[in-house]
Each structure stands twice: as structure tokens, then as C-alpha cells.
Amino acid sequence: MKQTIFGFLLLLVVQSVAGQKQPAYQESASVFFDEIKAATKKRSDLWNSNLYGAILLVDPQTRQVFANETDAGNSLTLSGKVYSGVLPDSVNIANTSVSWGGKSWAMIMLPLPENKQDRINLLAHELFHKAQPSLGFVLFNTENNHLDQKDGRIYLRLELEALKKALESSSKKQARVHLTNAFIFRKYRHSLYTGSDSTENLLELNEGIAEFTGAMVSGRTAKQATGHFVNGIDSFFTNPTFVRSFAYFTTPVYGYLLSRNNKNWHKEITLKTDLTNYFIAAFNLKLPEDLKGDISALVEYYNGKTIISEETAREEKTKQLIAAYKLKFIEQPHLEVQFVRMNISFDPRNIMPIEDQGTVYPNMRVTDVWGVLTVENGVLMSPNWDKVSLTNPTTSDGRQLTGDGWTLELTQGYRAEKDQSTGNYRLVKE
């Protein structure tokens, strides 16, 4: 199965621009392109290369696009300094790197953040993803389902609380204490979940390095950077899940703090780098052998009592939700859709791992040889990413099927077939 994954709707820093309506996008796009062009040129030393390149700004409501370059087929229309057109239905909309119209683009959804530094941060993040292969980084997007478990969430939150204090420290000595404690929480978390150090590292090498790049290109002052990271972490804590989004708030902060002493540290990173051990060595930190013994004395200092109470309550609610999802997508009759050559987009902020059965995504759009699937009320993605499970269809109108919060527009030659023995549906090629 050939598989291309486009998605990961990274909306964590996006804020609406007041008054930025459709007629204004053509004008504002020109300003946005000039801003990121100047910012990437100024920080071309970051990767010894100017990250500026082809950008698609997309209105997800109308699918209208605004680009700084034309496509290979010259289907976009030039007005002033901005090219515009309409994105085909076959292309999923997301903040991502995408191939379309005969070239590679950094795609970003409109509206962009109101704050200029946040805007540049977001654009630089996606431009890094576009340039990522040429910089020697493969695009990894592993799931870290242990970060939906109570202890996984607790020790991630404690690590980030320690990072906040490191950012706000008035001296290097004080910052080192908090950095040491952050890594104590991190290493202890890894000891609880076999393989979690590897899966976290893969996502941090991808999204973490990309977000570090965006932060460094943004042009924030030291005071602004501290506020950005601290406020970002506080906002992150309100996310329903941490499984795919944690890397936006770990590697960038460690990297920012390390860049004060070694501005080129990121150029030492390869796909084989263990970022946890790299940062511990780079900061010259000494961790205790008895991590658990030290943690008991540290938890309270980092808001541990509140964190543990909140996560214990969340765990009880999660158990009920998982039971409902298992009934909906596994135990009762359902529709299974196998992938052939899929493209996919989704929102990673509210996903729910279902033990070893896969992960529920509340919103998703999939294009494949069999058609277009749009989901707005939950879908179960298999652990191997080779199929999704939906509730059984309730209506069928020609080539369109609908169910509980989903619509499937089938291409010619495909239909849904019911297995009379199980009650399950599946797609078959006619």
C-alpha cells in the first residue's frame, strides 16, 4: 500500500485576525509573504540556508489559495504580487508540507495569527517541514499513546512546569536546578513506559525541531520568547490530549535555553540523536540514580498536588469514553474502510487512544482511490494506519453514503457491501 500522510493540523498557536475577511486575504497575503521572506533571510544562518520557498495560504471555508509563486502548470492567477486560485477537492487542507501542482509547498490555513511574531513562527515551522528532507530529517509523526495515560500526563506536566520555572529563572544556577528536575520527571516517565523514550524522540526530531526553528525565526525578544513559551505551555495544558502536540513545548524550550550558550547546537542533531541524553549532556546536568526517590520531594514544588488530582479525575472520565468508543466502533456493527493510496488531514489536539485497538480522531478528511471521506463526529484509525472504522451507514444516495457524523463520496466502481453474518459493512470494488 502506497501511503502519503498529509495532515497534523497544527493550530496550537493560531489566533484569529480581527477583520481578516475573504476580500482582505489578497492584500494581507502580500504582507505576510514579505514578512516571512525578510525573517527567513535574516536567520538564514540558522540552517545555513534560506528556508523561504513556495507557500500556499488556504481558506478552508472556500478552498481559495493565495501563493507567493505560481504552480508548475500556471493554473494560478497573478494579481499584484500574489497568485490565487482554488484548491481541488482532491487535496486535503492542513498546516503541512504538500505536493500539488507539480511542486512542493508549505501549506498554511487562513486566518493567520494576529501577532506578527506568532505569524512568522507558524510560517517558518511549515517552511522547515518543506525543507526538512534536504536538511537530512525524515518526517516522523509517531503517536505517543502513553501520554494519554494518567502517569504519562502527570510526569509530562511536571516536566513542563519545571521548564516554565527554568525560563523565568533570574540566574543560570537557578535555571540549572529546574532543568535538572525537568529531566528527572522526563527520565522517570520513560522508565514507566517501555519504548516511550524512542517514540517521543521521533516526534521531537520532527515537530520539536520544526517548532524550535519557527521560534528562532520569529524575531521575538528574550522577554517575548519567555512569555510565548510560558503562555504556550499553560494553553497546552488545556488540550484534551498530549499525544501528538507535546513536542511543540519540549524541544523548542530546551533548544531555546541551550541556544543562549550554543547557538549552533541544532546543527549537531541527526536522525540518530537521542535528544534527551543530548540535552542532559549539553547542559552538563547530573541526574540522581534514584529518580523515584527524588521525585517524591519535587512533585509538590511543581504544582504536583493539583496535577495529580486533575489527572485522576480525568482518568475516570476517560475510562467511560473509551468504553463508549469501543462499543461504537468495534463491538457493534460498523463500516471498515481500507486504505489504498490515502491522503489524510486531521486535528491532533483531541484524539483518544483506545488501548491496542487504535486511536479515535474526532475530525478527519481522507482522499483515496475509492473517494472522499469527511468525518465530524469520530472515526477509529487502526494501529497500523491501514484502515478506519465508522458507524454503519444510515443513508445511501447514489454514490454518497452518510452515517453518524460522516459522509463518504464514492468514486465510480466502488460500493458498500454488508456482511449478513456480522452486520458490518465494507467497501468493495465493482
C-alpha positions in Angstrom: 0.0 0.0 0.0 1.4 3.4 -1.0 0.6 5.8 1.7 1.1 9.6 1.9 0.1 11.2 5.1 -0.8 14.9 4.9 -2.2 16.4 8.0 -1.5 17.1 11.5 -3.5 20.3 11.8 -1.0 22.2 13.9 -3.2 25.0 15.2 -1.7 25.4 18.6 -0.6 29.0 18.2 -3.2 30.2 15.7 -5.3 33.2 16.7 -7.9 34.8 14.5 -7.1 38.2 12.9 -9.8 40.6 13.7 -11.4 41.8 10.4 -9.4 39.5 8.2 -12.2 38.5 5.9 -12.1 37.0 2.4 -11.7 40.2 0.4 -8.8 41.2 2.5 -6.8 38.0 2.1 -5.3 39.0 -1.3 -3.9 42.2 0.2 -2.8 40.7 3.5 -1.2 37.7 1.8 1.3 40.0 0.2 2.2 41.5 3.5 2.6 38.0 5.1 4.9 36.8 2.3 7.1 39.9 2.7 7.3 39.4 6.4 8.4 35.7 6.2 10.7 36.4 3.3 12.6 39.1 5.4 12.6 36.9 8.6 14.0 33.8 6.9 16.6 35.8 5.1 17.7 37.4 8.4 18.0 34.0 10.0 19.5 32.1 7.1 22.4 31.3 9.4 20.1 29.0 11.4 20.4 26.2 8.9 23.0 27.7 6.6 20.2 28.0 4.1 17.3 30.4 3.5 14.1 28.5 4.3 11.9 30.8 2.2 10.1 28.9 -0.6 6.7 28.2 -2.1 3.8 28.9 0.2 0.1 28.2 -0.1 -2.2 30.2 2.2 -5.6 28.4 2.1 -9.1 29.5 3.2 -10.6 26.2 4.5 -14.1 27.5 4.0 -13.8 28.4 0.3 -10.7 26.4 -0.7 -9.3 29.6 -2.2 -5.5 29.7 -2.2 -3.0 32.6 -2.2 0.6 31.8 -3.2 3.9 33.6 -3.4 4.8 31.5 -6.5 2.8 30.0 -9.4 2.3 26.3 -9.8 4.1 24.2 -12.4 1.0 24.3 -14.6 0.4 28.0 -14.3 -3.1 27.5 -13.1 -2.9 30.3 -10.5 -3.7 33.9 -11.5 -1.3 36.7 -10.6 -2.7 39.9 -9.1 -0.1 42.3 -7.9 2.5 40.1 -6.1 0.1 37.3 -5.1 -1.0 34.3 -7.1 -4.5 33.0 -6.4 -6.8 30.2 -7.4 -8.9 27.4 -5.9 -7.5 24.2 -4.4 -9.0 21.0 -5.9 -11.2 18.8 -3.7 -8.7 16.0 -4.0 -6.2 18.0 -1.9 -6.6 18.0 1.9 -6.3 21.2 3.7 -3.9 21.4 6.7 -0.9 23.1 8.1 1.7 20.9 6.4 4.2 20.3 3.6 2.3 19.2 0.5 3.0 18.3 -3.2 0.5 20.0 -5.5 0.5 21.5 -9.0 3.9 19.9 -9.8 5.9 21.3 -6.9 6.4 21.2 -3.1 4.7 23.8 -0.9 4.3 24.9 2.7 0.6 25.0 3.2 -0.9 27.1 6.0 -4.6 27.6 6.8 -6.1 31.1 7.0 -6.6 33.1 9.0 -3.1 33.5 10.2 -2.2 34.7 13.8 -2.8 38.3 14.6 0.5 38.7 16.3 3.4 39.2 13.8 5.9 37.0 15.7 3.3 34.2 16.0 2.6 34.5 12.3 6.2 34.3 11.3 6.7 31.4 13.8 3.9 29.4 12.1 5.1 30.0 8.6 8.7 29.2 9.4 7.6 26.0 11.1 5.9 24.8 7.9 8.7 26.0 5.7 11.1 23.9 7.8 8.9 20.9 7.0 9.1 21.7 3.3 12.9 21.9 3.5 13.2 19.0 6.0 14.3 16.3 3.6 17.0 18.4 2.2 18.3 19.1 5.7 18.6 15.4 6.5 15.5 15.0 8.6 12.9 12.4 7.7 9.3 13.3 8.6 8.2 11.3 11.6 4.8 11.6 13.1 4.6 8.8 15.7 1.8 8.6 18.2 2.7 8.5 21.9 -0.3 6.9 23.5 1.3 6.7 26.9 0.8 10.4 27.1 -2.9 9.7 27.3 -2.3 7.6 30.4 -2.6 9.2 33.9 1.1 8.8 34.9 2.3 9.8 31.4 0.3 13.0 31.6 1.3 13.7 35.2 5.1 13.5 34.6 4.9 15.4 31.3 3.0 18.2 33.0 5.6 18.2 35.9 8.4 18.4 33.3 6.8 21.4 31.6 6.1 23.1 35.0 9.8 22.8 35.7 10.7 24.2 32.2 8.5 27.2 32.9 10.4 27.9 36.1 13.7 27.5 34.1 12.5 30.0 31.6 11.6 32.5 34.3 14.7 32.0 36.4 16.8 35.1 37.3 20.1 33.2 37.2 21.8 30.4 35.3 22.3 28.5 38.6 18.6 28.6 39.3 17.7 27.6 35.8 20.0 24.6 36.0 18.2 23.3 39.1 14.8 23.5 37.3 16.3 21.9 34.1 17.7 19.1 36.2 14.3 18.5 37.8 12.6 18.6 34.3 14.8 15.8 33.1 14.2 13.8 36.3 10.5 13.9 35.6 11.2 13.0 31.9 13.5 10.1 32.6 11.1 8.7 35.2 8.2 8.9 32.8 10.3 7.0 30.2 11.0 4.3 32.9 7.3 3.7 33.3 6.5 3.1 29.6 8.8 0.8 27.6 9.9 2.4 24.3 8.4 5.8 25.2 11.8 7.4 25.0 12.1 6.3 21.4 8.6 7.3 20.3 8.8 10.7 22.0 12.2 11.3 20.4 10.9 10.6 16.9 8.2 13.2 17.2 10.5 15.7 18.8 13.0 15.3 16.0 10.2 16.2 13.6 7.8 18.7 15.2 10.1 19.7 18.0 12.9 20.8 15.7 10.4 22.4 13.3 8.9 24.5 16.1 12.3 25.4 17.5 13.1 26.7 14.0 9.9 28.7 13.9 10.6 30.2 17.4 14.1 31.3 16.4 13.0 32.8 13.1 10.1 34.7 14.7 12.3 37.6 15.9 10.9 37.7 19.5 12.9 39.5 22.1 14.1 37.4 25.2 11.2 38.8 27.2 8.7 38.0 24.4 10.1 34.5 23.9 9.7 33.7 27.6 6.1 34.9 27.6 5.4 33.0 24.4 6.7 29.7 25.8 5.2 30.1 29.3 1.8 31.1 27.9 2.0 28.3 25.3 2.6 25.7 27.9 -0.3 26.9 30.0 -2.5 26.8 27.0 -1.2 23.3 26.1 -2.3 22.0 29.5 -5.9 22.7 28.4 -5.6 20.4 25.4 -7.8 17.2 25.7 -4.8 15.1 24.7 -1.0 15.5 24.6 -0.3 12.5 22.3 0.8 14.5 19.2 1.3 18.0 20.5 3.8 17.8 23.4 6.8 18.2 21.1 5.8 21.8 20.5 6.6 22.6 24.1 9.6 20.4 25.0 12.3 20.5 22.4 11.7 24.2 21.5 12.2 25.3 25.1 15.2 23.1 25.7 16.6 24.3 22.4 15.9 28.0 23.1 17.6 27.8 26.6 20.6 25.9 25.1 21.0 28.4 22.2 22.0 31.1 24.8 25.3 29.2 25.2 25.5 27.3 21.9 23.6 28.9 19.1 24.5 26.2 16.7 23.5 23.1 18.8 20.8 22.1 16.4 23.3 21.6 13.6 24.8 18.7 15.6 21.4 16.9 15.6 20.9 13.9 13.3 18.2 11.3 13.0 20.2 9.1 15.3 20.3 11.7 18.1 18.7 10.9 21.4 17.5 14.4 22.3 17.0 13.7 26.0 20.6 12.5 26.5 21.9 15.1 24.2 20.3 18.0 26.2 21.4 16.5 29.5 25.0 16.3 28.3 24.8 19.8 26.6 23.6 21.4 29.8 26.1 19.4 31.8 23.5 18.2 34.2 23.8 15.4 36.8 20.8 13.3 37.5 20.4 11.1 40.6 20.3 7.4 40.3 17.2 7.0 42.4 14.8 9.1 40.3 11.7 7.9 42.2 13.2 8.9 45.5 13.9 12.4 44.3 10.5 12.9 42.6 8.6 12.4 45.9 10.3 15.5 47.2 9.9 17.5 44.0 6.3 17.0 43.0 4.8 19.4 45.4 7.1 22.3 44.3 5.8 22.0 40.7 2.0 22.1 41.4 2.0 18.3 41.7 -1.0 18.1 44.1 -3.3 19.9 41.6 -1.9 18.0 38.6 -2.4 14.6 40.3 -5.9 15.5 41.4 -6.9 16.7 37.9 -5.4 13.7 36.1 -7.0 11.2 38.5 -10.4 12.8 37.7 -9.7 12.8 34.0 -8.8 9.1 34.1 -12.2 8.1 35.4 -13.9 10.1 32.6 -11.6 8.6 30.0 -12.5 5.1 31.0 -16.2 5.8 30.3 -15.4 7.5 27.0 -13.2 4.6 25.9 -16.0 2.1 26.7 -18.4 4.1 24.6 -15.9 4.3 21.7 -15.2 0.5 21.8 -19.0 -0.1 21.6 -19.4 2.4 18.8 -16.5 1.4 16.5 -15.6 -2.2 17.5 -18.3 -4.2 19.3 -21.4 -3.1 17.4 -21.7 -3.4 13.6 -19.6 -0.9 11.8 -18.1 0.1 8.4 -14.4 -0.6 7.7 -12.7 1.3 5.0 -9.3 0.0 3.9 -6.7 2.4 2.6 -5.1 2.0 -0.8 -3.3 5.3 -1.6 -4.6 7.7 1.0 -4.0 11.3 1.8 -5.3 12.4 5.2 -5.8 15.5 7.3 -7.0 15.7 10.9 -6.8 17.7 14.1 -4.3 16.2 16.6 -5.5 18.1 19.7 -8.5 15.9 20.7 -7.6 12.3 19.8 -8.3 9.3 22.0 -6.1 6.1 22.1 -8.3 3.0 22.5 -6.0 0.6 24.2 -4.4 -1.5 21.4 -7.3 -1.1 19.0 -6.2 2.2 17.5 -7.0 5.9 18.0 -10.2 7.8 17.7 -10.0 11.1 15.8 -12.9 13.5 16.2 -12.4 15.1 12.8 -10.7 13.7 9.7 -10.7 14.0 5.9 -9.4 11.2 3.7 -9.0 11.0 0.0 -8.2 7.7 -1.7 -8.9 5.8 -4.9 -12.4 5.0 -3.5 -13.4 8.6 -2.9 -13.5 11.3 -0.2 -14.4 10.6 3.4 -15.3 13.5 5.7 -15.7 12.8 9.4 -17.0 15.3 12.0 -18.1 13.0 14.9 -15.3 10.5 15.4 -13.6 7.7 13.5 -11.3 4.9 14.7 -7.9 4.7 13.0 -6.3 1.3 13.1 -2.9 0.9 14.9 -1.2 0.3 11.6 -2.8 3.2 9.8 -4.2 0.8 7.1 -7.9 1.4 7.7 -10.6 3.3 9.6 -13.8 2.1 11.3 -17.0 4.1 11.2 -20.6 3.6 12.4 -22.7 1.8 9.8 -24.2 4.0 7.0 -27.7 5.2 7.7 -28.4 6.6 4.2 -27.2 6.0 0.7 -27.9 8.4 -2.2 -26.3 7.2 -5.4 -22.6 7.4 -4.8 -22.8 9.1 -1.4 -23.1 7.3 1.9 -23.8 9.1 5.2 -23.6 7.9 8.8 -23.3 9.4 12.3 -21.3 12.5 11.6 -19.6 11.3 8.4 -20.0 11.4 4.7 -18.4 9.2 2.1 -18.4 10.3 -1.6 -17.6 7.2 -3.6 -15.8 7.2 -7.0 -17.3 5.2 -9.9 -16.6 1.5 -9.4 -16.9 1.3 -5.6 -19.8 0.4 -3.4 -20.5 -0.5 0.2 -21.4 -4.2 0.9 -23.0 -5.6 4.0 -21.8 -8.9 5.6 -25.0 -10.5 6.6 -23.3 -12.7 9.3 -21.7 -9.8 11.2 -23.8 -6.8 10.1 -20.5 -5.0 9.2 -20.1 -3.0 6.0 -17.0 -2.8 3.8 -16.1 -1.1 0.6 -15.7 -3.4 -2.5 -14.6 -2.7 -6.0 -17.3 -3.4 -8.5 
